[in-house]
Amino acid sequence: MTEPIGFVVERNPDRLFARAAVHMERRNDGSLRLRSPTPLEGYSRCVGDWLVRWANEAPNRIFLSERSHDGQWAGVTYSEALGRVRNIGAWLLRQGLSEDRPLAILADNSIEHGLLALGAMHVGIPVVPVSPAYSLVSKDFVKLRMIIETTCPGVLYVSRRQLFNSALRAVAGTFSGIIVNSVADGVASGMTCFTELLNEQAGIRVEQAFARVNGDTVAKLLFTSGSTGSPKGVINTQRMLCVNQQQIAQVWPFLAETAPIIVDWLPWNHTFGGNHDFNLVLRFGGTLCIDEGRPAPHLFANTLANLREVSPTVYFNVPRGYSMLIPALRSDEELRRRFFRRLQLVFYAAAALPQHLWDALKVLALETTGAEVALVSAWGSTETAPLATSCHFRAERAGVIGIPVPGCELKLVPAGPKLEARVRGPQVTPGYWKQQALTAESFDEEGFYRIGDAVRLLDEDRPELGLVFDGRMAEDFKLSTGTWVNAGAIRLRALAALGSIVQDLVVAGHDRDEIGLLLFPNPTECLNQAAVRERIQQALAALHRESTGSSTFARRALMMSEAPSVDAGEITDKGYINQGLALQRRHYLVEQLYAADPPPGVILLDVQND
């Protein structure tokens, strides 16, 4: 990868973003209405228009790049991508695919995955990217079978055929279409090699199908697990995807000045990686270097190797990723120099970033480059494609999720001690695939989508300073005293106090006298059990010293021996823990945690000795 000619790094946050402004209305029922005073400008007809544009304007620029088998970067240009996308679209049309017979993809991120998805959307065929965990980690394949039964795909793509054999056998009685396998696997019995799709000749039928694509055309069906753990098929239309990128363009104008370069692992079956990041690169004619690593102990070395070779202009990750990246940056001067060399923006989402990680990134950037780097977040969901708010200004601290983007309205409704957020705008889904009742329940009488999150104003007198994520409504609970517990805030403070010995935790205490923590240990940090117990004791004591009451600290904790379960819906691909499901599934551990005579594994805080 080489730096573009004339590349200029702009690190001043005040020059990266549009002016932050918000209109706020207080209503008689106690609710607030927030919207951007900036009107939404015109947006593209469909995702395919971006590919056509850059194939004409920058035909030789690398669009997607990945590591080949020899470890070298291999990529596809915009011109090459358009030609292959049209051929793939022609082949899919010849197989009779349609909205009722979409394309399903069972694979990690790859060039083939990206081209397949674009090929289907180019000719109006929905894409169903399925979490690889449902095929490779799951033991019962229940969610995979449910998705295949619900969507009835006509074509199923798998990479690394041998790894997916068990999953294919699990859906054999449900799926009767064509299976496409990777070029790397070669010719396989009963499968169609991806090469055959590339050899198809596009013609007038592809042009006609592309011309028929409009804003209402279903682009994707993205499956997300809710509080029940049962996957829901979120309809993502072409309008949703195009509106969202126009909203990004208006609040982050710097993207139009220099084509972005990103090194990204975030899975494309999720809205963060597949809609926000992938589409951002395509919308602004940038380059996406596919990171085969991720924030897991056995894979993160790949991420570090990639960042040593490719300096991103914008970096996206989840808090878990930053918790692993920061120690590496501190210990490796060359990595630090490469990482910050042309970095304009650091972005986190999917969960709140602990303040100590925020502070560390700011210090590292300043020490390395002599200038601060902008740290920002945003907020939304799969149902909002995903952007609803954006932090397009110099935030004062971690946790600020910004203000509504142009064309988007928020309604904040009092719900107990919190404000429940609801969203309305052209980037919001029309509903859930074949679930009319769930769709109706998800919107209020004014057409606002009930997203299920709580937010609050950082400063009630200055709404332009942004909103702060205030947790999932379903995760909060009351102690036996009737006191509300903000589980999200407790989780963040506890993670900061515990540091690297835990990967994540679950907050317990519903109808109990006090808060308790179920801890998922970091195996590499927990070899010395006595030292670990001491650190947990110290963390509980620190939380108590900082507390303002019984609802703000935990008195007990228990380490868990079993990792979060994908099959049970306890964890997402991005590593975020579903608190409610984890507590339900581990109810016996909750009972141990609160036993009158707790077992030896339970660690108790002795307040008198603190």
C-alpha positions in Angstrom: 0.0 0.0 0.0 1.4 3.4 -1.0 0.4 6.9 0.2 -1.6 8.8 -2.4 0.2 11.7 -4.2 -0.6 15.0 -2.6 -1.9 13.5 0.6 -2.3 16.1 3.3 -3.1 15.2 6.9 -5.5 17.5 8.6 -5.7 16.8 12.4 -7.4 19.9 13.7 -10.8 18.6 14.8 -12.3 22.0 14.3 -11.6 21.8 10.6 -12.7 18.2 10.1 -16.4 18.6 10.9 -19.5 20.6 10.1 -20.7 23.1 12.6 -22.5 21.4 15.5 -26.1 22.6 15.9 -29.3 21.2 17.2 -32.9 22.4 17.6 -34.6 21.2 20.8 -38.3 21.4 21.6 -39.7 20.7 25.1 -43.2 19.3 24.9 -46.0 19.4 27.5 -45.8 15.7 28.1 -42.2 16.0 29.4 -40.6 14.6 26.2 -37.9 16.4 24.2 -37.7 16.6 20.4 -34.2 17.1 18.9 -33.3 17.6 15.2 -30.6 19.1 13.1 -31.4 22.5 11.7 -29.4 21.5 8.6 -31.6 20.0 5.9 -30.7 16.7 4.4 -29.2 17.2 1.0 -29.8 15.1 -2.1 -28.6 11.5 -1.9 -27.8 8.7 -4.3 -30.3 6.4 -5.9 -28.5 3.3 -4.9 -25.2 1.9 -3.7 -24.3 0.8 -7.2 -24.2 4.4 -8.3 -21.1 4.9 -6.1 -19.2 2.1 -7.7 -20.1 3.3 -11.2 -18.9 6.8 -10.2 -15.5 5.8 -9.0 -14.9 3.2 -11.7 -15.2 6.3 -14.1 -13.4 8.9 -12.0 -10.6 6.7 -10.3 -10.6 3.4 -12.3 -7.1 2.4 -11.1 -7.5 3.2 -7.5 -7.6 0.1 -5.1 -11.1 -0.4 -3.7 -10.7 -3.6 -1.7 -7.4 -5.2 -0.5 -6.7 -8.3 1.4 -3.8 -10.6 2.3 -3.1 -13.3 -0.2 -1.9 -16.8 0.7 1.7 -15.6 0.4 1.1 -12.8 2.9 1.2 -10.0 0.4 -1.5 -7.4 -0.1 -3.7 -8.2 -3.2 -6.4 -5.9 -4.3 -9.1 -5.1 -6.8 -9.5 -1.6 -8.4 -12.7 0.3 -8.9 -12.8 -0.5 -12.6 -12.1 -4.2 -12.0 -14.7 -4.3 -9.2 -17.4 -2.8 -11.4 -16.8 -5.3 -14.2 -16.9 -8.3 -11.8 -20.0 -6.9 -10.0 -21.9 -6.7 -13.3 -20.9 -10.3 -14.2 -21.9 -11.6 -10.8 -25.2 -9.8 -11.2 -25.8 -11.4 -14.5 -25.1 -14.9 -13.1 -27.5 -14.3 -10.1 -30.3 -13.1 -12.4 -29.8 -16.2 -14.6 -30.4 -18.4 -11.5 -33.7 -16.7 -10.9 -32.8 -14.8 -7.7 -35.2 -12.1 -6.5 -36.4 -10.4 -3.4 -38.1 -13.7 -2.5 -35.0 -15.8 -3.4 -32.1 -13.6 -2.1 -28.3 -14.3 -1.9 -27.1 -15.6 1.5 -23.4 -15.3 2.5 -21.8 -17.5 5.1 -18.3 -16.1 5.2 -15.9 -13.7 6.9 -15.0 -10.5 5.2 -13.1 -10.9 1.9 -12.9 -9.5 -1.6 -15.2 -12.3 -2.9 -17.7 -11.5 -0.1 -17.7 -7.8 -1.0 -18.1 -8.3 -4.7 -20.9 -10.9 -4.3 -22.8 -8.5 -2.1 -22.4 -5.6 -4.5 -23.3 -7.9 -7.4 -26.6 -8.8 -5.9 -27.5 -5.3 -4.8 -26.5 -3.9 -8.3 -29.4 -5.8 -9.9 -31.9 -5.5 -7.0 -31.3 -8.8 -5.3 -31.2 -8.6 -1.4 -28.1 -9.9 0.4 -28.4 -11.9 3.6 -24.9 -11.8 5.3 -25.0 -14.4 8.1 -22.8 -14.3 11.1 -20.0 -16.8 10.6 -20.3 -17.6 14.3 -23.7 -19.2 13.5 -21.8 -21.7 11.3 -18.4 -22.0 12.8 -18.9 -21.5 16.6 -22.5 -22.7 17.1 -23.0 -26.3 18.2 -26.7 -26.6 17.4 -27.1 -24.4 14.2 -30.6 -23.4 15.3 -30.1 -19.7 14.4 -28.6 -20.6 11.0 -31.4 -22.9 10.1 -34.0 -20.3 11.2 -32.4 -17.6 9.0 -32.3 -19.9 6.0 -35.9 -21.0 6.5 -37.0 -17.4 6.9 -35.3 -15.9 3.9 -35.4 -18.9 1.4 -32.2 -18.0 -0.4 -31.6 -19.2 -4.0 -27.8 -19.1 -3.7 -25.6 -19.7 -0.7 -21.9 -18.7 -0.7 -19.3 -20.2 1.6 -15.7 -19.5 2.0 -13.2 -22.2 3.2 -15.5 -25.1 2.2 -14.2 -27.6 4.8 -14.8 -25.3 7.7 -18.5 -24.8 6.7 -19.2 -28.5 6.0 -21.0 -29.0 9.3 -23.1 -26.0 8.8 -24.1 -27.0 5.2 -25.1 -30.5 6.5 -27.2 -28.8 9.2 -29.2 -26.8 6.6 -29.3 -29.5 3.9 -33.0 -30.2 4.7 -33.9 -26.6 4.5 -31.8 -25.2 1.6 -32.3 -26.5 -1.9 -30.5 -23.8 -4.0 -27.0 -23.5 -5.4 -23.9 -23.5 -3.2 -21.1 -21.2 -4.4 -17.6 -21.8 -3.0 -14.4 -19.7 -3.0 -11.9 -19.7 -5.8 -9.3 -20.7 -3.2 -11.2 -24.0 -2.7 -11.2 -24.8 -6.4 -13.7 -27.1 -8.0 -15.8 -29.0 -5.4 -18.5 -31.7 -5.9 -22.0 -30.3 -5.7 -20.8 -26.7 -5.6 -20.3 -23.9 -8.1 -16.9 -22.2 -8.0 -16.9 -18.4 -7.7 -14.8 -18.3 -10.9 -17.9 -19.3 -12.9 -19.7 -16.1 -11.7 -16.8 -13.9 -12.8 -16.9 -15.6 -16.3 -20.5 -14.7 -16.8 -21.0 -12.0 -19.5 -23.1 -9.0 -18.4 -25.5 -7.6 -20.9 -28.6 -5.6 -21.4 -30.4 -7.5 -18.7 -28.0 -6.3 -16.1 -28.4 -2.7 -17.2 -32.2 -2.9 -17.1 -32.1 -4.5 -13.7 -29.7 -1.8 -12.4 -32.0 0.9 -13.8 -35.0 -0.5 -11.9 -33.3 -0.3 -8.5 -34.7 2.5 -6.4 -34.8 3.7 -2.8 -37.5 1.2 -1.8 -35.5 -1.8 -3.2 -34.4 -4.1 -0.4 -30.6 -4.1 -0.3 -30.0 -6.3 2.7 -31.6 -8.4 5.4 -29.5 -8.1 8.5 -30.2 -10.4 11.3 -29.7 -9.2 14.8 -30.5 -10.9 18.1 -32.7 -8.9 20.5 -33.5 -9.4 24.1 -35.0 -12.9 23.4 -31.9 -14.0 21.5 -34.1 -14.9 18.5 -32.7 -13.4 15.3 -34.8 -10.7 13.7 -34.4 -9.9 10.0 -34.0 -6.1 9.7 -35.0 -4.8 6.2 -32.3 -2.4 4.9 -33.4 -0.6 1.8 -31.2 1.2 -0.7 -32.6 4.5 0.5 -31.5 3.8 4.1 -28.0 3.0 3.1 -27.7 6.0 0.7 -29.3 8.5 3.2 -26.9 7.4 5.9 -23.8 8.0 3.9 -25.2 11.5 2.8 -25.7 12.2 6.5 -22.1 11.2 7.2 -20.9 13.4 4.2 -22.6 16.5 5.7 -21.2 16.1 9.2 -17.7 14.8 8.2 -16.9 17.0 5.2 -13.2 16.1 5.4 -14.0 12.7 3.8 -14.7 14.4 0.5 -11.3 16.1 0.4 -9.1 13.0 0.7 -10.2 9.4 -0.2 -10.2 7.5 3.1 -8.0 4.5 3.8 -9.1 2.1 6.5 -7.8 -1.1 8.0 -11.0 -2.8 9.3 -12.0 -6.2 10.7 -15.6 -5.3 11.7 -17.9 -8.1 10.3 -20.0 -7.2 7.3 -23.0 -9.2 8.7 -23.3 -6.3 11.2 -24.4 -2.8 10.4 -21.3 -1.2 11.9 -18.8 -2.9 9.5 -21.1 -3.7 6.6 -23.1 -0.5 6.3 -21.1 2.2 8.1 -17.5 1.3 7.3 -17.8 -0.6 4.0 -20.2 1.9 2.5 -18.2 4.9 3.7 -15.2 3.7 1.8 -17.3 3.1 -1.3 -19.2 6.4 -1.0 -16.0 8.4 -0.8 -13.9 6.4 -3.3 -11.5 5.1 -0.7 -9.6 1.9 0.0 -10.6 -0.7 2.5 -7.8 -3.0 3.7 -9.5 -6.1 5.0 -8.1 -7.0 8.4 -8.2 -10.7 9.0 -7.5 -10.1 12.7 -9.9 -9.0 15.4 -9.7 -8.3 19.2 -9.2 -11.9 20.3 -6.0 -13.2 21.8 -5.2 -15.6 18.9 -6.0 -13.1 16.1 -5.0 -9.7 17.3 -1.4 -10.1 16.2 -2.7 -10.1 12.6 -4.3 -6.7 13.2 -1.0 -5.3 14.6 0.9 -6.7 11.6 -1.5 -5.0 9.2 -1.3 -1.6 11.1 2.5 -1.8 10.8 2.1 -1.9 7.0 -0.9 0.3 6.3 -1.4 3.7 8.0 -5.2 4.4 8.1 -6.7 7.8 7.7 -9.7 6.9 9.9 -9.7 4.0 12.4 -12.8 2.2 13.5 -13.0 -0.3 16.4 -15.0 -1.4 19.4 -13.8 -0.7 23.0 -12.4 -4.2 23.3 -10.2 -3.6 20.3 -8.8 -0.4 21.8 -8.2 -2.1 25.1 -5.8 -4.5 23.2 -4.4 -1.9 20.9 -3.3 0.7 23.5 -0.7 -1.6 25.3 0.7 -2.5 21.9 1.0 1.1 20.9 2.7 2.0 24.2 5.3 -0.8 23.8 6.1 -0.5 20.1 7.4 2.9 18.9 7.3 1.9 15.2 3.7 0.7 15.4 2.8 3.9 17.1 4.4 6.0 14.5 2.8 4.1 11.6 -0.7 4.1 13.3 -0.8 7.9 13.9 1.1 8.9 10.8 -1.9 10.1 8.7 -4.7 9.3 11.2 -7.4 12.0 11.1 -10.1 10.3 13.2 -10.5 7.6 15.8 -14.0 6.2 16.0 -15.5 3.8 18.5 -19.0 2.3 18.7 -21.0 -0.9 19.6 -20.4 -0.2 23.4 -19.3 2.8 25.5 -15.5 3.5 25.6 -14.1 3.5 29.2 -12.6 6.9 30.0 -9.2 5.6 30.7 -8.9 4.3 27.1 -10.1 7.6 25.8 -7.4 9.4 27.8 -4.7 7.0 26.7 -5.4 7.5 23.0 -5.3 11.2 23.4 -2.0 11.1 25.2 -0.4 8.6 22.7 -1.5 10.7 19.7 -0.1 13.9 21.3 3.2 12.3 22.2 3.6 10.7 18.8 2.6 13.5 16.4 2.6 16.6 18.6 -1.1 17.1 17.9 -4.3 15.6 19.2 -6.4 13.2 17.1 -10.1 13.5 17.0 -11.9 10.9 19.1 -15.6 10.4 18.2 -18.5 8.1 18.4 -22.0 7.8 17.0 -25.2 6.1 17.9 -27.8 4.1 16.2 -28.7 0.5 15.4 -29.2 -2.0 12.6 -32.7 -0.5 12.2 -31.2 2.9 11.5 -28.6 1.8 8.9 -26.9 2.6 11.5 -26.4 6.3 12.1 -28.9 8.4 14.0 -26.5 10.7 15.9 -22.9 11.7 15.3 -20.2 13.3 17.4 -18.9 15.7 14.8 -17.2 18.1 17.2 -14.5 18.1 19.9 -16.2 16.0 22.6 -15.3 16.8 26.3 -15.1 13.1 27.3 -15.8 9.5 26.4 -19.5 8.4 26.1 -20.7 11.4 24.1 -22.6 10.1 21.1 -23.2 13.4 19.4 -26.4 15.1 18.1 -28.9 14.2 15.5 -27.6 14.1 11.9 -29.4 16.0 9.1 -32.8 14.6 8.3 -33.0 12.6 11.6 -35.3 13.4 14.5 -35.0 12.1 18.1 -37.8 12.0 20.6 -36.7 11.5 24.2 -39.5 10.1 26.4 -39.4 10.0 30.2 -39.3 6.4 31.4 -38.7 6.1 35.1 -35.5 7.9 35.9 -34.3 7.9 32.3 -35.1 9.3 28.9 -36.0 6.6 26.3 -34.7 7.5 22.8 -36.9 7.1 19.7 -35.8 7.8 16.1 -37.6 9.0 13.0 -36.0 9.7 9.5 -35.5 8.3 6.0 -32.6 6.0 7.3 -35.0 4.1 9.6 -36.1 0.6 8.5 -39.6 0.0 7.2 -39.7 -3.1 9.5 -38.8 -6.7 10.1 -38.8 -9.4 7.4 -42.1 -11.4 7.6 -42.8 -10.1 11.1 -45.6 -7.6 10.8 -46.6 -7.8 14.5 -43.1 -7.0 15.6 -42.8 -4.2 13.1 -46.0 -2.6 14.4 -44.8 -2.9 18.0 -41.5 -1.2 17.2 -43.0 2.1 16.2 -45.0 4.6 18.3 -48.1 6.5 17.2 -45.9 9.3 15.6 -43.8 6.9 13.6 -40.7 7.0 15.8 -38.8 3.8 16.0 -38.4 2.5 19.6 -34.7 1.7 19.7 -34.7 0.5 23.3 -31.8 2.8 24.5 -31.7 5.6 27.0 -29.8 8.8 26.4 -29.3 12.1 28.3 -28.1 15.6 27.5 -24.5 16.3 28.6 -25.7 19.8 29.4 -29.4 20.5 29.5 -28.8 24.2 28.7 -26.5 23.5 25.8 -27.8 20.6 23.7 -25.2 21.2 21.0 -22.6 19.7 23.4 -24.2 16.3 22.6 -26.0 13.4 24.1 -24.6 10.7 26.3 -25.5 7.1 26.0 -27.4 6.1 29.2 -27.7 2.3 28.8 -30.2 -0.2 27.4 -33.6 0.3 28.9 -34.0 -3.5 29.3 -30.7 -3.8 31.2 -31.5 -1.5 34.1 -33.2 -2.8 37.2 -34.2 -2.0 40.8 -32.6 -3.2 44.0 -34.9 -4.5 46.7 -34.9 -1.0 48.2 -36.6 0.3 45.0 -33.4 2.1 43.9 -32.7 2.1 40.2 -29.4 0.7 39.0 -27.9 2.0 35.8 -26.3 -1.3 34.7 -24.4 0.3 31.8 -22.7 2.9 34.0 -21.8 0.3 36.6 -20.3 -2.0 33.9 -18.1 0.8 32.5 -16.8 1.8 35.9 -16.1 -1.8 36.9 -14.3 -2.5 33.7 -12.1 0.5 34.3 -11.3 -0.6 37.8 -10.6 -4.2 37.0 -8.4 -3.4 34.0 -7.0 -6.3 31.9 -7.9 -9.2 34.1 -11.4 -9.3 32.7 -12.7 -9.3 29.1 -16.2 -8.2 30.1 -18.7 -8.6 32.9 -22.4 -8.8 33.7 -24.1 -6.7 36.4 -26.5 -8.5 38.7 -28.8 -7.4 41.5 -32.4 -7.3 40.3 -34.6 -7.4 43.5 -31.5 -8.0 45.6 -30.2 -5.9 48.4 -26.9 -5.1 46.6 -25.1 -5.2 43.2 -23.0 -8.1 42.2 -20.7 -8.8 39.2 -20.2 -11.9 37.1 -16.8 -11.6 35.5 -15.5 -13.1 32.3 -11.8 -13.5 32.9 -8.9 -12.7 30.5 -7.1 -16.1 30.5 -3.7 -14.6 29.8 -4.0 -12.3 32.8 -5.5 -14.8 35.4 -2.8 -17.4 35.9 -2.1 -16.3 39.5 -5.4 -16.9 41.3 -4.3 -15.2 44.5 -3.2 -12.1 42.7 -6.4 -12.0 40.7 -8.5 -12.2 43.9 -6.5 -9.3 45.3 -7.0 -7.2 42.2 -10.8 -7.8 42.3 -10.9 -6.9 46.0 -9.0 -3.7 45.1 -11.4 -2.9 42.3 -14.5 -3.4 44.5 -12.9 -1.2 47.1 -12.2 1.5 44.5 -15.8 1.4 43.3 -17.0 1.8 46.8 -14.8 4.8 47.6 -16.1 6.5 44.5 -19.8 5.6 45.1 -22.7 7.9 45.9 -25.0 5.2 47.2 -25.9 1.5 47.1 -26.8 1.7 43.4 -23.4 2.8 42.3 -21.0 0.1 43.5 -20.8 -3.7 43.8 -20.3 -5.6 47.0 -19.5 -9.1 45.5 -18.1 -10.7 42.4 -17.6 -14.1 40.9 -15.3 -15.3 38.1 -16.9 -17.5 35.4 -15.2 -20.5 33.9 -17.3 -20.6 30.7 -17.0 -18.0 27.9 -20.1 -16.2 26.6 -22.2 -18.5 24.4 -23.0 -17.6 20.8 -25.8 -20.2 20.6 -27.5 -18.7 23.6 -27.1 -15.2 22.2 -24.9 -14.0 25.1 -22.4 -12.3 22.8 -22.4 -10.6 19.5 -19.7 -10.8 16.8 -18.4 -7.5 18.0 -18.0 -8.9 21.5 -20.8 -7.0 23.3 -22.4 -9.0 26.1 -26.2 -9.3 26.2 -26.7 -8.7 29.9 -30.2 -10.0 30.2 -29.6 -13.3 28.4 -26.4 -13.9 30.3 -28.1 -13.5 33.6 -31.0 -15.8 32.5 -28.6 -18.5 31.3 -26.3 -18.2 34.3 -29.1 -17.9 37.0 -27.4 -20.7 39.0 -24.3 -18.5 39.3 -26.4 -15.6 40.4 -27.7 -17.8 43.2 -24.2 -18.6 44.2 -23.2 -15.0 44.1 -26.0 -14.1 46.5 -26.0 -17.2 48.7 -26.2 -16.6 52.5 -23.1 -18.9 52.8 -21.4 -18.2 49.4 -18.9 -20.7 47.9 -15.2 -19.9 48.0 -15.2 -18.4 44.5 -17.4 -15.5 45.5 -15.3 -12.4 46.4 -16.9 -10.1 48.9 -16.2 -6.5 49.8 -15.6 -5.8 53.4 -16.8 -2.2 53.6 -15.6 -1.8 57.2 -12.0 -2.5 56.3 -12.0 -0.4 53.1 
